[in-house]
Amino acid sequence: MARIAYEGGGGYTAAKHGVAVLTETPCLELCGQPVRVTEIAPGMVRTDEFALRRLGGDRERAEAVYAGVEEPLTADDTADCVSWVATRPAHVNLDLIVVKPRAQAAQHKVARTTP
């Protein structure tokens, strides 16, 4: 949800857009230095604690976020991306990685199975 605007998401999307700029700025400022900066932008990651916090502790609403989604990403999937970025050759910089589960075509388009 960080890459598009949506109703009720002003604070969240503003913060996420800010993260993108905080990633792009050091790339410009440190150009030519032996420093790599990468933004990893995961899509639907099932983390129960985050969903609960975001939805004010409403467990039913938090579980509905992932209802019918066969395999949302996990924290381990995101960690694997971080590991992969860190192990690229020193001359390779990956500016941005957007990683989503196969079930998520876009922020608003998620394939769900029916019970």
Backbone atoms as SQL, in Angstrom:
CREATE TABLE atoms (id INTEGER PRIMARY KEY, chain TEXT, resi INTEGER, resn TEXT, atom TEXT, x REAL, y REAL, z REAL);
INSERT INTO atoms VALUES
  (1, 'A', 1, 'MET', 'N', 0.807, -1.194, 0.000),
  (2, 'A', 1, 'MET', 'CA', 0.000, 0.000, 0.000),
  (3, 'A', 1, 'MET', 'C', 0.852, 1.261, 0.000),
  (4, 'A', 2, 'ALA', 'N', 2.145, 1.107, 0.076),
  (5, 'A', 2, 'ALA', 'CA', 3.015, 2.268, 0.201),
  (6, 'A', 2, 'ALA', 'C', 3.236, 3.020, -1.104),
  (7, 'A', 3, 'ARG', 'N', 2.948, 2.413, -2.230),
  (8, 'A', 3, 'ARG', 'CA', 3.287, 3.032, -3.493),
  (9, 'A', 3, 'ARG', 'C', 2.103, 3.731, -4.171),
  (10, 'A', 4, 'ILE', 'N', 0.941, 3.670, -3.548),
  (11, 'A', 4, 'ILE', 'CA', -0.230, 4.357, -4.089),
  (12, 'A', 4, 'ILE', 'C', -0.947, 5.093, -2.964),
  (13, 'A', 5, 'ALA', 'N', -1.762, 6.062, -3.332),
  (14, 'A', 5, 'ALA', 'CA', -2.602, 6.740, -2.351),
  (15, 'A', 5, 'ALA', 'C', -3.913, 5.968, -2.244),
  (16, 'A', 6, 'TYR', 'N', -4.487, 5.940, -1.039),
  (17, 'A', 6, 'TYR', 'CA', -5.784, 5.324, -0.869),
  (18, 'A', 6, 'TYR', 'C', -6.507, 6.006, 0.286),
  (19, 'A', 7, 'GLU', 'N', -7.818, 5.954, 0.251),
  (20, 'A', 7, 'GLU', 'CA', -8.634, 6.619, 1.268),
  (21, 'A', 7, 'GLU', 'C', -8.295, 6.075, 2.655),
  (22, 'A', 8, 'GLY', 'N', -8.087, 6.976, 3.575),
  (23, 'A', 8, 'GLY', 'CA', -7.785, 6.594, 4.940),
  (24, 'A', 8, 'GLY', 'C', -6.329, 6.234, 5.180),
  (25, 'A', 9, 'GLY', 'N', -5.509, 6.318, 4.158),
  (26, 'A', 9, 'GLY', 'CA', -4.118, 5.893, 4.298),
  (27, 'A', 9, 'GLY', 'C', -3.104, 7.015, 4.229),
  (28, 'A', 10, 'GLY', 'N', -3.529, 8.244, 4.433),
  (29, 'A', 10, 'GLY', 'CA', -2.637, 9.390, 4.274),
  (30, 'A', 10, 'GLY', 'C', -1.367, 9.307, 5.106),
  (31, 'A', 11, 'GLY', 'N', -1.503, 9.019, 6.381),
  (32, 'A', 11, 'GLY', 'CA', -0.322, 8.953, 7.250),
  (33, 'A', 11, 'GLY', 'C', 0.618, 7.828, 6.857),
  (34, 'A', 12, 'TYR', 'N', 0.055, 6.649, 6.575),
  (35, 'A', 12, 'TYR', 'CA', 0.870, 5.487, 6.214),
  (36, 'A', 12, 'TYR', 'C', 1.604, 5.723, 4.887),
  (37, 'A', 13, 'THR', 'N', 0.857, 6.178, 3.878),
  (38, 'A', 13, 'THR', 'CA', 1.494, 6.374, 2.578),
  (39, 'A', 13, 'THR', 'C', 2.503, 7.518, 2.614),
  (40, 'A', 14, 'ALA', 'N', 2.228, 8.559, 3.374),
  (41, 'A', 14, 'ALA', 'CA', 3.200, 9.656, 3.498),
  (42, 'A', 14, 'ALA', 'C', 4.492, 9.157, 4.125),
  (43, 'A', 15, 'ALA', 'N', 4.371, 8.350, 5.162),
  (44, 'A', 15, 'ALA', 'CA', 5.571, 7.798, 5.817),
  (45, 'A', 15, 'ALA', 'C', 6.350, 6.910, 4.855),
  (46, 'A', 16, 'LYS', 'N', 5.651, 6.078, 4.116),
  (47, 'A', 16, 'LYS', 'CA', 6.328, 5.171, 3.186),
  (48, 'A', 16, 'LYS', 'C', 6.960, 5.925, 2.018),
  (49, 'A', 17, 'HIS', 'N', 6.302, 6.966, 1.521),
  (50, 'A', 17, 'HIS', 'CA', 6.914, 7.785, 0.477),
  (51, 'A', 17, 'HIS', 'C', 8.167, 8.470, 1.018),
  (52, 'A', 18, 'GLY', 'N', 8.114, 8.876, 2.284),
  (53, 'A', 18, 'GLY', 'CA', 9.288, 9.471, 2.926),
  (54, 'A', 18, 'GLY', 'C', 10.452, 8.500, 2.987),
  (55, 'A', 19, 'VAL', 'N', 10.165, 7.239, 3.267),
  (56, 'A', 19, 'VAL', 'CA', 11.222, 6.213, 3.300),
  (57, 'A', 19, 'VAL', 'C', 11.877, 6.101, 1.926),
  (58, 'A', 20, 'ALA', 'N', 11.082, 6.163, 0.880),
  (59, 'A', 20, 'ALA', 'CA', 11.640, 6.083, -0.471),
  (60, 'A', 20, 'ALA', 'C', 12.624, 7.220, -0.716),
  (61, 'A', 21, 'VAL', 'N', 12.261, 8.426, -0.314),
  (62, 'A', 21, 'VAL', 'CA', 13.150, 9.578, -0.508),
  (63, 'A', 21, 'VAL', 'C', 14.392, 9.458, 0.375),
  (64, 'A', 22, 'LEU', 'N', 14.221, 8.930, 1.580),
  (65, 'A', 22, 'LEU', 'CA', 15.375, 8.719, 2.463),
  (66, 'A', 22, 'LEU', 'C', 16.337, 7.681, 1.895),
  (67, 'A', 23, 'THR', 'N', 15.847, 6.831, 1.024),
  (68, 'A', 23, 'THR', 'CA', 16.706, 5.861, 0.346),
  (69, 'A', 23, 'THR', 'C', 17.372, 6.486, -0.881),
  (70, 'A', 24, 'GLU', 'N', 16.640, 7.272, -1.621),
  (71, 'A', 24, 'GLU', 'CA', 17.175, 7.873, -2.847),
  (72, 'A', 24, 'GLU', 'C', 18.227, 8.944, -2.548),
  (73, 'A', 25, 'THR', 'N', 18.038, 9.698, -1.494),
  (74, 'A', 25, 'THR', 'CA', 18.949, 10.801, -1.173),
  (75, 'A', 25, 'THR', 'C', 20.381, 10.335, -0.926),
  (76, 'A', 26, 'PRO', 'N', 20.621, 9.311, -0.090),
  (77, 'A', 26, 'PRO', 'CA', 22.007, 8.875, 0.101),
  (78, 'A', 26, 'PRO', 'C', 22.638, 8.333, -1.182),
  (79, 'A', 27, 'CYS', 'N', 21.824, 7.771, -2.062),
  (80, 'A', 27, 'CYS', 'CA', 22.377, 7.314, -3.351),
  (81, 'A', 27, 'CYS', 'C', 22.997, 8.488, -4.102),
  (82, 'A', 28, 'LEU', 'N', 22.324, 9.626, -4.068),
  (83, 'A', 28, 'LEU', 'CA', 22.851, 10.818, -4.725),
  (84, 'A', 28, 'LEU', 'C', 24.055, 11.382, -3.972),
  (85, 'A', 29, 'GLU', 'N', 23.933, 11.461, -2.653),
  (86, 'A', 29, 'GLU', 'CA', 24.982, 12.075, -1.847),
  (87, 'A', 29, 'GLU', 'C', 26.259, 11.231, -1.769),
  (88, 'A', 30, 'LEU', 'N', 26.112, 9.923, -1.878),
  (89, 'A', 30, 'LEU', 'CA', 27.268, 9.028, -1.739),
  (90, 'A', 30, 'LEU', 'C', 27.719, 8.418, -3.064),
  (91, 'A', 31, 'CYS', 'N', 27.244, 8.981, -4.153),
  (92, 'A', 31, 'CYS', 'CA', 27.605, 8.474, -5.477),
  (93, 'A', 31, 'CYS', 'C', 29.127, 8.403, -5.605),
  (94, 'A', 32, 'GLY', 'N', 29.628, 7.260, -6.035),
  (95, 'A', 32, 'GLY', 'CA', 31.063, 7.068, -6.210),
  (96, 'A', 32, 'GLY', 'C', 31.771, 6.515, -4.985),
  (97, 'A', 33, 'GLN', 'N', 31.069, 6.481, -3.854),
  (98, 'A', 33, 'GLN', 'CA', 31.644, 5.950, -2.617),
  (99, 'A', 33, 'GLN', 'C', 31.342, 4.448, -2.520),
  (100, 'A', 34, 'PRO', 'N', 32.096, 3.733, -1.716),
  (101, 'A', 34, 'PRO', 'CA', 31.853, 2.285, -1.589),
  (102, 'A', 34, 'PRO', 'C', 30.673, 1.973, -0.658),
  (103, 'A', 35, 'VAL', 'N', 29.521, 2.554, -0.983),
  (104, 'A', 35, 'VAL', 'CA', 28.315, 2.375, -0.177),
  (105, 'A', 35, 'VAL', 'C', 27.171, 2.002, -1.105),
  (106, 'A', 36, 'ARG', 'N', 26.380, 1.023, -0.683),
  (107, 'A', 36, 'ARG', 'CA', 25.192, 0.637, -1.454),
  (108, 'A', 36, 'ARG', 'C', 23.956, 0.932, -0.614),
  (109, 'A', 37, 'VAL', 'N', 22.928, 1.425, -1.257),
  (110, 'A', 37, 'VAL', 'CA', 21.675, 1.733, -0.573),
  (111, 'A', 37, 'VAL', 'C', 20.542, 1.094, -1.364),
  (112, 'A', 38, 'THR', 'N', 19.741, 0.283, -0.696),
  (113, 'A', 38, 'THR', 'CA', 18.641, -0.413, -1.355),
  (114, 'A', 38, 'THR', 'C', 17.363, -0.251, -0.553),
  (115, 'A', 39, 'GLU', 'N', 16.287, 0.035, -1.249),
  (116, 'A', 39, 'GLU', 'CA', 14.967, 0.011, -0.617),
  (117, 'A', 39, 'GLU', 'C', 14.316, -1.320, -0.966),
  (118, 'A', 40, 'ILE', 'N', 13.904, -2.045, 0.042),
  (119, 'A', 40, 'ILE', 'CA', 13.156, -3.281, -0.166),
  (120, 'A', 40, 'ILE', 'C', 11.722, -2.992, 0.249),
  (121, 'A', 41, 'ALA', 'N', 10.814, -3.129, -0.697),
  (122, 'A', 41, 'ALA', 'CA', 9.406, -2.783, -0.475),
  (123, 'A', 41, 'ALA', 'C', 8.556, -4.047, -0.591),
  (124, 'A', 42, 'PRO', 'N', 8.300, -4.691, 0.545),
  (125, 'A', 42, 'PRO', 'CA', 7.495, -5.914, 0.488),
  (126, 'A', 42, 'PRO', 'C', 6.005, -5.606, 0.380),
  (127, 'A', 43, 'GLY', 'N', 5.319, -6.469, -0.326),
  (128, 'A', 43, 'GLY', 'CA', 3.865, -6.371, -0.431),
  (129, 'A', 43, 'GLY', 'C', 3.221, -7.015, 0.775),
  (130, 'A', 44, 'MET', 'N', 2.260, -7.868, 0.544),
  (131, 'A', 44, 'MET', 'CA', 1.479, -8.485, 1.617),
  (132, 'A', 44, 'MET', 'C', 2.326, -9.483, 2.405),
  (133, 'A', 45, 'VAL', 'N', 2.757, -9.051, 3.576),
  (134, 'A', 45, 'VAL', 'CA', 3.549, -9.896, 4.473),
  (135, 'A', 45, 'VAL', 'C', 2.683, -10.215, 5.688),
  (136, 'A', 46, 'ARG', 'N', 2.498, -11.489, 5.946),
  (137, 'A', 46, 'ARG', 'CA', 1.673, -11.861, 7.109),
  (138, 'A', 46, 'ARG', 'C', 2.502, -11.742, 8.383),
  (139, 'A', 47, 'THR', 'N', 2.225, -10.707, 9.111),
  (140, 'A', 47, 'THR', 'CA', 2.804, -10.508, 10.435),
  (141, 'A', 47, 'THR', 'C', 1.640, -10.119, 11.338),
  (142, 'A', 48, 'ASP', 'N', 1.201, -11.060, 12.124),
  (143, 'A', 48, 'ASP', 'CA', 0.000, -10.860, 12.925),
  (144, 'A', 48, 'ASP', 'C', 0.095, -9.641, 13.832),
  (145, 'A', 49, 'GLU', 'N', 1.252, -9.408, 14.419),
  (146, 'A', 49, 'GLU', 'CA', 1.390, -8.272, 15.328),
  (147, 'A', 49, 'GLU', 'C', 1.151, -6.949, 14.592),
  (148, 'A', 50, 'PHE', 'N', 1.719, -6.801, 13.385),
  (149, 'A', 50, 'PHE', 'CA', 1.535, -5.559, 12.633),
  (150, 'A', 50, 'PHE', 'C', 0.063, -5.359, 12.280),
  (151, 'A', 51, 'ALA', 'N', -0.588, -6.401, 11.789),
  (152, 'A', 51, 'ALA', 'CA', -1.998, -6.276, 11.415),
  (153, 'A', 51, 'ALA', 'C', -2.844, -5.897, 12.625),
  (154, 'A', 52, 'LEU', 'N', -2.556, -6.501, 13.760),
  (155, 'A', 52, 'LEU', 'CA', -3.307, -6.169, 14.974),
  (156, 'A', 52, 'LEU', 'C', -3.107, -4.717, 15.377),
  (157, 'A', 53, 'ARG', 'N', -1.881, -4.256, 15.331),
  (158, 'A', 53, 'ARG', 'CA', -1.605, -2.852, 15.704),
  (159, 'A', 53, 'ARG', 'C', -2.262, -1.895, 14.728),
  (160, 'A', 54, 'ARG', 'N', -2.119, -2.184, 13.456),
  (161, 'A', 54, 'ARG', 'CA', -2.672, -1.292, 12.436),
  (162, 'A', 54, 'ARG', 'C', -4.188, -1.188, 12.547),
  (163, 'A', 55, 'LEU', 'N', -4.813, -2.269, 12.959),
  (164, 'A', 55, 'LEU', 'CA', -6.277, -2.284, 13.035),
  (165, 'A', 55, 'LEU', 'C', -6.784, -2.154, 14.471),
  (166, 'A', 56, 'GLY', 'N', -5.990, -1.507, 15.298),
  (167, 'A', 56, 'GLY', 'CA', -6.416, -1.176, 16.649),
  (168, 'A', 56, 'GLY', 'C', -6.691, -2.368, 17.547),
  (169, 'A', 57, 'GLY', 'N', -6.010, -3.485, 17.308),
  (170, 'A', 57, 'GLY', 'CA', -6.187, -4.663, 18.153),
  (171, 'A', 57, 'GLY', 'C', -7.394, -5.513, 17.798),
  (172, 'A', 58, 'ASP', 'N', -8.070, -5.198, 16.711),
  (173, 'A', 58, 'ASP', 'CA', -9.252, -5.954, 16.284),
  (174, 'A', 58, 'ASP', 'C', -8.795, -7.221, 15.555),
  (175, 'A', 59, 'ARG', 'N', -8.759, -8.339, 16.286),
  (176, 'A', 59, 'ARG', 'CA', -8.237, -9.601, 15.742),
  (177, 'A', 59, 'ARG', 'C', -9.023, -10.070, 14.519),
  (178, 'A', 60, 'GLU', 'N', -10.329, -9.923, 14.544),
  (179, 'A', 60, 'GLU', 'CA', -11.157, -10.374, 13.421),
  (180, 'A', 60, 'GLU', 'C', -10.802, -9.615, 12.139),
  (181, 'A', 61, 'ARG', 'N', -10.668, -8.308, 12.239),
  (182, 'A', 61, 'ARG', 'CA', -10.289, -7.502, 11.068),
  (183, 'A', 61, 'ARG', 'C', -8.868, -7.826, 10.618),
  (184, 'A', 62, 'ALA', 'N', -7.966, -8.051, 11.571),
  (185, 'A', 62, 'ALA', 'CA', -6.575, -8.383, 11.234),
  (186, 'A', 62, 'ALA', 'C', -6.502, -9.708, 10.474),
  (187, 'A', 63, 'GLU', 'N', -7.250, -10.690, 10.916),
  (188, 'A', 63, 'GLU', 'CA', -7.250, -11.987, 10.237),
  (189, 'A', 63, 'GLU', 'C', -7.894, -11.895, 8.858),
  (190, 'A', 64, 'ALA', 'N', -8.865, -11.001, 8.699),
  (191, 'A', 64, 'ALA', 'CA', -9.539, -10.834, 7.410),
  (192, 'A', 64, 'ALA', 'C', -8.591, -10.310, 6.332),
  (193, 'A', 65, 'VAL', 'N', -7.545, -9.585, 6.736),
  (194, 'A', 65, 'VAL', 'CA', -6.574, -9.063, 5.766),
  (195, 'A', 65, 'VAL', 'C', -5.978, -10.206, 4.948),
  (196, 'A', 66, 'TYR', 'N', -5.728, -11.335, 5.597),
  (197, 'A', 66, 'TYR', 'CA', -5.073, -12.463, 4.946),
  (198, 'A', 66, 'TYR', 'C', -6.028, -13.601, 4.595),
  (199, 'A', 67, 'ALA', 'N', -7.308, -13.440, 4.877),
  (200, 'A', 67, 'ALA', 'CA', -8.284, -14.496, 4.638),
  (201, 'A', 67, 'ALA', 'C', -8.293, -14.920, 3.168),
  (202, 'A', 68, 'GLY', 'N', -8.148, -16.214, 2.954),
  (203, 'A', 68, 'GLY', 'CA', -8.203, -16.761, 1.600),
  (204, 'A', 68, 'GLY', 'C', -6.950, -16.564, 0.771),
  (205, 'A', 69, 'VAL', 'N', -5.935, -15.912, 1.306),
  (206, 'A', 69, 'VAL', 'CA', -4.675, -15.732, 0.574),
  (207, 'A', 69, 'VAL', 'C', -3.809, -16.950, 0.888),
  (208, 'A', 70, 'GLU', 'N', -3.543, -17.757, -0.136),
  (209, 'A', 70, 'GLU', 'CA', -2.858, -19.024, 0.094),
  (210, 'A', 70, 'GLU', 'C', -1.477, -18.860, 0.710),
  (211, 'A', 71, 'GLU', 'N', -0.677, -17.984, 0.173),
  (212, 'A', 71, 'GLU', 'CA', 0.674, -17.814, 0.693),
  (213, 'A', 71, 'GLU', 'C', 1.112, -16.357, 0.686),
  (214, 'A', 72, 'PRO', 'N', 0.701, -15.596, 1.691),
  (215, 'A', 72, 'PRO', 'CA', 1.264, -14.245, 1.788),
  (216, 'A', 72, 'PRO', 'C', 2.746, -14.373, 2.120),
  (217, 'A', 73, 'LEU', 'N', 3.487, -13.319, 1.908),
  (218, 'A', 73, 'LEU', 'CA', 4.902, -13.347, 2.276),
  (219, 'A', 73, 'LEU', 'C', 5.035, -13.497, 3.784),
  (220, 'A', 74, 'THR', 'N', 6.228, -13.904, 4.207),
  (221, 'A', 74, 'THR', 'CA', 6.543, -13.991, 5.626),
  (222, 'A', 74, 'THR', 'C', 7.728, -13.068, 5.913),
  (223, 'A', 75, 'ALA', 'N', 7.988, -12.858, 7.174),
  (224, 'A', 75, 'ALA', 'CA', 9.154, -12.063, 7.560),
  (225, 'A', 75, 'ALA', 'C', 10.428, -12.702, 7.015),
  (226, 'A', 76, 'ASP', 'N', 10.470, -14.027, 6.961),
  (227, 'A', 76, 'ASP', 'CA', 11.644, -14.723, 6.419),
  (228, 'A', 76, 'ASP', 'C', 11.859, -14.403, 4.939),
  (229, 'A', 77, 'ASP', 'N', 10.781, -14.229, 4.188),
  (230, 'A', 77, 'ASP', 'CA', 10.914, -13.859, 2.772),
  (231, 'A', 77, 'ASP', 'C', 11.589, -12.501, 2.631),
  (232, 'A', 78, 'THR', 'N', 11.182, -11.566, 3.473),
  (233, 'A', 78, 'THR', 'CA', 11.800, -10.242, 3.440),
  (234, 'A', 78, 'THR', 'C', 13.260, -10.327, 3.859),
  (235, 'A', 79, 'ALA', 'N', 13.548, -11.089, 4.897),
  (236, 'A', 79, 'ALA', 'CA', 14.928, -11.269, 5.352),
  (237, 'A', 79, 'ALA', 'C', 15.785, -11.895, 4.260),
  (238, 'A', 80, 'ASP', 'N', 15.208, -12.808, 3.492),
  (239, 'A', 80, 'ASP', 'CA', 15.937, -13.435, 2.388),
  (240, 'A', 80, 'ASP', 'C', 16.316, -12.394, 1.335),
  (241, 'A', 81, 'CYS', 'N', 15.431, -11.437, 1.084),
  (242, 'A', 81, 'CYS', 'CA', 15.750, -10.352, 0.144),
  (243, 'A', 81, 'CYS', 'C', 16.924, -9.530, 0.656),
  (244, 'A', 82, 'VAL', 'N', 16.906, -9.215, 1.947),
  (245, 'A', 82, 'VAL', 'CA', 17.999, -8.445, 2.548),
  (246, 'A', 82, 'VAL', 'C', 19.312, -9.206, 2.390),
  (247, 'A', 83, 'SER', 'N', 19.283, -10.488, 2.666),
  (248, 'A', 83, 'SER', 'CA', 20.484, -11.320, 2.534),
  (249, 'A', 83, 'SER', 'C', 20.977, -11.335, 1.089),
  (250, 'A', 84, 'TRP', 'N', 20.069, -11.467, 0.155),
  (251, 'A', 84, 'TRP', 'CA', 20.452, -11.512, -1.256),
  (252, 'A', 84, 'TRP', 'C', 21.103, -10.202, -1.686),
  (253, 'A', 85, 'VAL', 'N', 20.510, -9.082, -1.286),
  (254, 'A', 85, 'VAL', 'CA', 21.075, -7.773, -1.619),
  (255, 'A', 85, 'VAL', 'C', 22.489, -7.643, -1.054),
  (256, 'A', 86, 'ALA', 'N', 22.659, -8.063, 0.187),
  (257, 'A', 86, 'ALA', 'CA', 23.958, -7.917, 0.865),
  (258, 'A', 86, 'ALA', 'C', 25.050, -8.792, 0.262),
  (259, 'A', 87, 'THR', 'N', 24.663, -9.832, -0.461),
  (260, 'A', 87, 'THR', 'CA', 25.666, -10.749, -1.024),
  (261, 'A', 87, 'THR', 'C', 25.935, -10.510, -2.510),
  (262, 'A', 88, 'ARG', 'N', 25.430, -9.427, -3.079),
  (263, 'A', 88, 'ARG', 'CA', 25.747, -9.106, -4.471),
  (264, 'A', 88, 'ARG', 'C', 27.189, -8.612, -4.520),
  (265, 'A', 89, 'PRO', 'N', 27.809, -8.735, -5.698),
  (266, 'A', 89, 'PRO', 'CA', 29.178, -8.211, -5.836),
  (267, 'A', 89, 'PRO', 'C', 29.236, -6.731, -5.462),
  (268, 'A', 90, 'ALA', 'N', 30.367, -6.289, -4.969),
  (269, 'A', 90, 'ALA', 'CA', 30.530, -4.932, -4.435),
  (270, 'A', 90, 'ALA', 'C', 30.161, -3.837, -5.440),
  (271, 'A', 91, 'HIS', 'N', 30.301, -4.098, -6.727),
  (272, 'A', 91, 'HIS', 'CA', 29.997, -3.067, -7.726),
  (273, 'A', 91, 'HIS', 'C', 28.517, -3.009, -8.097),
  (274, 'A', 92, 'VAL', 'N', 27.699, -3.899, -7.547),
  (275, 'A', 92, 'VAL', 'CA', 26.275, -3.975, -7.884),
  (276, 'A', 92, 'VAL', 'C', 25.449, -3.293, -6.800),
  (277, 'A', 93, 'ASN', 'N', 24.605, -2.354, -7.216),
  (278, 'A', 93, 'ASN', 'CA', 23.668, -1.716, -6.293),
  (279, 'A', 93, 'ASN', 'C', 22.259, -1.920, -6.826),
  (280, 'A', 94, 'LEU', 'N', 21.384, -2.381, -5.980),
  (281, 'A', 94, 'LEU', 'CA', 19.983, -2.556, -6.324),
  (282, 'A', 94, 'LEU', 'C', 19.209, -1.412, -5.665),
  (283, 'A', 95, 'ASP', 'N', 18.717, -0.495, -6.463),
  (284, 'A', 95, 'ASP', 'CA', 18.025, 0.677, -5.923),
  (285, 'A', 95, 'ASP', 'C', 16.741, 0.304, -5.194),
  (286, 'A', 96, 'LEU', 'N', 15.934, -0.559, -5.821),
  (287, 'A', 96, 'LEU', 'CA', 14.614, -0.858, -5.296),
  (288, 'A', 96, 'LEU', 'C', 14.227, -2.291, -5.637),
  (289, 'A', 97, 'ILE', 'N', 13.742, -2.996, -4.635),
  (290, 'A', 97, 'ILE', 'CA', 13.178, -4.323, -4.859),
  (291, 'A', 97, 'ILE', 'C', 11.752, -4.300, -4.320),
  (292, 'A', 98, 'VAL', 'N', 10.794, -4.531, -5.196),
  (293, 'A', 98, 'VAL', 'CA', 9.405, -4.681, -4.780),
  (294, 'A', 98, 'VAL', 'C', 9.117, -6.177, -4.836),
  (295, 'A', 99, 'VAL', 'N', 8.760, -6.750, -3.705),
  (296, 'A', 99, 'VAL', 'CA', 8.509, -8.186, -3.631),
  (297, 'A', 99, 'VAL', 'C', 7.102, -8.412, -3.091),
  (298, 'A', 100, 'LYS', 'N', 6.335, -9.214, -3.830),
  (299, 'A', 100, 'LYS', 'CA', 4.952, -9.492, -3.455),
  (300, 'A', 100, 'LYS', 'C', 4.710, -10.992, -3.566),
  (301, 'A', 101, 'PRO', 'N', 3.723, -11.502, -2.865),
  (302, 'A', 101, 'PRO', 'CA', 3.346, -12.901, -3.082),
  (303, 'A', 101, 'PRO', 'C', 2.696, -13.035, -4.455),
  (304, 'A', 102, 'ARG', 'N', 2.727, -14.222, -5.018),
  (305, 'A', 102, 'ARG', 'CA', 2.098, -14.447, -6.327),
  (306, 'A', 102, 'ARG', 'C', 0.627, -14.048, -6.313),
  (307, 'A', 103, 'ALA', 'N', -0.017, -14.175, -5.165),
  (308, 'A', 103, 'ALA', 'CA', -1.448, -13.863, -5.056),
  (309, 'A', 103, 'ALA', 'C', -1.737, -12.367, -5.127),
  (310, 'A', 104, 'GLN', 'N', -0.716, -11.539, -5.095),
  (311, 'A', 104, 'GLN', 'CA', -0.919, -10.091, -5.087),
  (312, 'A', 104, 'GLN', 'C', -0.402, -9.478, -6.378),
  (313, 'A', 105, 'ALA', 'N', -1.329, -9.068, -7.240),
  (314, 'A', 105, 'ALA', 'CA', -0.940, -8.422, -8.494),
  (315, 'A', 105, 'ALA', 'C', -0.680, -6.939, -8.287),
  (316, 'A', 106, 'ALA', 'N', -1.403, -6.341, -7.357),
  (317, 'A', 106, 'ALA', 'CA', -1.278, -4.921, -7.049),
  (318, 'A', 106, 'ALA', 'C', -1.798, -4.739, -5.626),
  (319, 'A', 107, 'GLN', 'N', -1.680, -3.521, -5.121),
  (320, 'A', 107, 'GLN', 'CA', -2.123, -3.258, -3.763),
  (321, 'A', 107, 'GLN', 'C', -3.609, -3.567, -3.576),
  (322, 'A', 108, 'HIS', 'N', -4.388, -3.357, -4.619),
  (323, 'A', 108, 'HIS', 'CA', -5.831, -3.537, -4.548),
  (324, 'A', 108, 'HIS', 'C', -6.315, -4.828, -5.211),
  (325, 'A', 109, 'LYS', 'N', -5.388, -5.649, -5.720),
  (326, 'A', 109, 'LYS', 'CA', -5.789, -6.865, -6.455),
  (327, 'A', 109, 'LYS', 'C', -5.076, -8.062, -5.836),
  (328, 'A', 110, 'VAL', 'N', -5.824, -8.825, -5.013),
  (329, 'A', 110, 'VAL', 'CA', -5.277, -9.989, -4.323),
  (330, 'A', 110, 'VAL', 'C', -6.186, -11.179, -4.612),
  (331, 'A', 111, 'ALA', 'N', -5.610, -12.277, -5.089),
  (332, 'A', 111, 'ALA', 'CA', -6.370, -13.496, -5.334),
  (333, 'A', 111, 'ALA', 'C', -6.669, -14.174, -4.000),
  (334, 'A', 112, 'ARG', 'N', -7.899, -14.517, -3.800),
  (335, 'A', 112, 'ARG', 'CA', -8.315, -15.188, -2.564),
  (336, 'A', 112, 'ARG', 'C', -9.139, -16.420, -2.926),
  (337, 'A', 113, 'THR', 'N', -8.917, -17.499, -2.171),
  (338, 'A', 113, 'THR', 'CA', -9.737, -18.688, -2.337),
  (339, 'A', 113, 'THR', 'C', -10.988, -18.500, -1.503),
  (340, 'A', 114, 'THR', 'N', -12.046, -19.172, -1.890),
  (341, 'A', 114, 'THR', 'CA', -13.270, -19.098, -1.104),
  (342, 'A', 114, 'THR', 'C', -13.361, -20.352, -0.241),
  (343, 'A', 115, 'PRO', 'N', -13.892, -20.223, 0.963),
  (344, 'A', 115, 'PRO', 'CA', -13.994, -21.392, 1.855),
  (345, 'A', 115, 'PRO', 'C', -14.978, -22.419, 1.368);
